[in-house]
Amino acid sequence: MLMVTVPLKGPRSAALPADVLDILWFVASFEHGVQHLHADSSEAGGVGHLTFFVRAPTREKAVALARGITRRALANSPGLTGWHVVPIQP
């Protein structure tokens, strides 16, 4: 099992919504391999972190799965309006 953390940045005055895990589990239900999810809500205006525990053959596939689920959740969930995935630093 691999652990992948996806950092999120939101509106200046917002913290991750309380139902973010419900939203992610709904989106993840269409994928195979997600075993556990955890959300670390930052203070309003900070960076939040979504942690995925994923069964995948490679780290690259685990990262792609976690980031894909997160992007779909952000695109389709009104409660996450204004949030975006923080780009990966090389």
C-alpha positions as semicolon CSV with decimal commas, in nm:
position;residue;x (nm);y (nm);z (nm)
1;M;0,000;0,000;0,000
2;L;0,125;0,346;-0,089
3;M;0,052;0,679;0,077
4;V;-0,003;0,986;-0,141
5;T;-0,066;1,336;-0,013
6;V;-0,240;1,592;-0,233
7;P;-0,207;1,952;-0,112
8;L;-0,499;2,187;-0,176
9;K;-0,523;2,563;-0,163
10;G;-0,854;2,735;-0,122
11;P;-1,009;3,077;-0,098
12;R;-0,838;3,309;0,150
13;S;-1,116;3,291;0,405
14;A;-1,205;2,921;0,374
15;A;-1,106;2,596;0,543
16;L;-1,170;2,257;0,384
17;P;-1,540;2,178;0,417
18;A;-1,637;1,925;0,683
19;D;-1,786;1,692;0,421
20;V;-1,473;1,676;0,204
21;L;-1,418;1,308;0,290
22;D;-1,774;1,219;0,189
23;I;-1,719;1,396;-0,142
24;L;-1,388;1,217;-0,201
25;W;-1,527;0,874;-0,108
26;F;-1,811;0,924;-0,355
27;V;-1,566;1,003;-0,636
28;A;-1,324;0,729;-0,524
29;S;-1,603;0,470;-0,530
30;F;-1,564;0,463;-0,910
31;E;-1,194;0,370;-0,879
32;H;-1,014;0,059;-0,758
33;G;-0,734;0,067;-0,506
34;V;-0,830;0,341;-0,258
35;Q;-0,818;0,188;0,090
36;H;-0,832;0,488;0,322
37;L;-0,864;0,868;0,304
38;H;-0,767;1,138;0,550
39;A;-0,817;1,515;0,531
40;D;-0,606;1,762;0,723
41;S;-0,791;2,090;0,719
42;S;-0,572;2,392;0,744
43;E;-0,665;2,718;0,903
44;A;-0,874;2,939;0,677
45;G;-0,669;3,046;0,377
46;G;-0,392;2,790;0,429
47;V;-0,305;2,470;0,250
48;G;-0,512;2,161;0,327
49;H;-0,384;1,808;0,271
50;L;-0,568;1,504;0,144
51;T;-0,392;1,177;0,220
52;F;-0,478;0,868;0,018
53;F;-0,375;0,515;0,107
54;V;-0,378;0,332;-0,225
55;R;-0,304;-0,014;-0,357
56;A;-0,124;0,046;-0,687
57;P;0,159;-0,126;-0,874
58;T;0,379;0,187;-0,880
59;R;0,412;0,516;-0,697
60;E;0,340;0,703;-1,021
61;K;0,007;0,521;-1,063
62;A;-0,086;0,588;-0,701
63;V;-0,012;0,960;-0,742
64;A;-0,208;0,975;-1,069
65;L;-0,505;0,800;-0,906
66;A;-0,509;1,030;-0,602
67;R;-0,468;1,349;-0,804
68;G;-0,732;1,235;-1,057
69;I;-0,986;1,166;-0,783
70;T;-0,910;1,502;-0,625
71;R;-0,945;1,692;-0,953
72;R;-1,278;1,523;-1,032
73;A;-1,407;1,605;-0,684
74;L;-1,302;1,969;-0,723
75;A;-1,460;1,995;-1,068
76;N;-1,794;1,841;-0,972
77;S;-1,860;1,946;-0,613
78;P;-2,007;2,290;-0,546
79;G;-1,884;2,269;-0,185
80;L;-1,525;2,272;-0,313
81;T;-1,561;2,575;-0,538
82;G;-1,248;2,788;-0,527
83;W;-1,017;2,504;-0,420
84;H;-0,736;2,377;-0,644
85;V;-0,455;2,122;-0,633
86;V;-0,120;2,276;-0,545
87;P;0,130;2,194;-0,823
88;I;0,400;1,938;-0,746
89;Q;0,738;2,102;-0,683
90;P;1,019;1,940;-0,883
